[in-house]
Each structure stands twice: as structure tokens, then as C-alpha cells.
Amino acid sequence: MSLLIKNGKVYQNGALIKKDILIKNNKIAKITSQDLKADKIINAKNKIIIPGLIDAHVHFREPGLTHKEDFLTGSMAAAAGGITTVLDMPNTIPPTTNLQRLEEKRKLARALLRGRNLLRLKRRTRKPLRVTLREYLR
């Protein structure tokens, strides 16, 4: 499946330039001003298109302190802010200080987040925009 993001602005050579972005097999195939076709088209309506951001310091507090935050609420907040990759800090109960505890956290995250759309922004057309944090669950 191919995706075309049309009529957006990208930062290129020191300036914001109107370009279209073609995505094939989940990778950017082309950034161009040429007229392209795709299976699905999103009109960016002159908005700036940037890559997903990385938050290298999050506290999802899972396990042990989920009354403060957990994988689901923290991931939803991250996605709402354009964050696609997170690095979770180890200060939980028990602390994540070895591979076994890291694997336990990953299992908890998979169970909580599997198959969920973390962000559903309603646009004026009322079509939802969906974002997931797949990389975190690998």
C-alpha cells in the first residue's frame, strides 16, 4: 500500500518548501513537487510536515506507581504531542535494573497497548487520524 501526503511544507535546504511525500512499504520513497498517485492520499493543507519526535526521558511508572501514570496514559499523551519514540526511565517499583525486569515491563506494555489507536484527532472532515507507538513494543 502506498500513501501520499500532499500539499504540505517540508524543511529542505534551509527553507520551508511546499512538497508532496510518497510513502511505500512504510518508508519515504519520494519527496517531490511532481504529481504522484497513491492508494491513499492525505491533504496536509499547507501544514508543516516533520518526523515524529523522540522523548528520551519519560516516567511511565509501570509497574508499581501507576496511580501517577502508566504505559497507556503516557503513550497517549506522547502521541498527542507528536512523540513517536519514548525512552522510559527505570524508577519504578521494583526498579528496572536488569534484563528480566525490562522484559516484564515490555510484557506489561504489550498487554496494555496491543491494538489500540493512541490518538484519534477529529479533523473538520470528521475522519480520524490514527497513531500508534509500534516501535516501543518491539
Residue pairs with C-beta under 8 A, 6 or more apart in sequence:
1 39
1 40
2 22
2 23
2 24
2 29
2 38
2 39
2 40
3 22
3 23
3 38
3 39
3 40
3 41
3 42
4 20
4 21
4 22
4 23
4 36
4 37
4 38
4 40
4 41
4 42
5 20
5 21
5 23
5 41
5 42
5 44
5 49
6 20
6 41
6 42
6 43
6 44
7 18
7 20
7 43
7 44
7 45
7 46
8 18
8 19
8 20
8 21
8 44
8 46
8 47
8 48
8 49
9 16
9 17
9 18
9 19
9 44
9 46
9 47
9 48
9 49
10 16
10 17
10 19
10 21
10 31
10 48
10 49
11 17
11 48
11 50
12 19
12 31
16 48
18 33
18 46
19 31
19 32
19 33
20 31
20 32
20 33
20 34
20 36
21 28
21 30
21 31
21 49
22 28
22 29
22 30
22 31
22 32
22 36
22 38
23 29
23 38
30 36
50 82
51 84
52 82
52 83
52 84
52 85
53 81
53 82
53 83
53 84
53 85
54 83
54 84
54 85
54 86
54 87
55 78
55 83
55 85
55 86
55 87
56 87
57 87
57 89
58 74
58 78
58 86
58 87
58 88
58 89
59 68
59 69
59 74
59 88
59 89
59 91
60 69
60 70
60 71
60 74
60 75
60 86
60 88
60 109
61 68
61 69
61 70
61 74
61 92
62 69
62 70
62 71
62 92
62 105
62 108
62 109
62 112
63 92
63 93
63 94
63 104
63 105
63 108
64 92
64 93
64 94
65 92
65 93
70 112
71 108
71 109
71 112
71 113
72 112
72 113
72 116
74 86
75 86
75 113
75 118
75 133
75 136
76 118
76 119
78 84
78 86
78 118
78 133
79 118
79 119
79 131
79 132
79 133
80 119
84 131
84 133
84 135
85 133
85 135
85 136
86 133
86 136
88 96
88 105
90 96
90 97
92 105
94 101
95 101
96 102
96 105
106 137
109 136
109 137
110 137
113 132
113 133
113 136
113 137
114 137
116 132
117 128
117 130
117 131
117 132
118 131
118 132
118 133
119 129
119 130
119 131
120 128
120 129
120 130
121 128
121 129
122 128
123 129
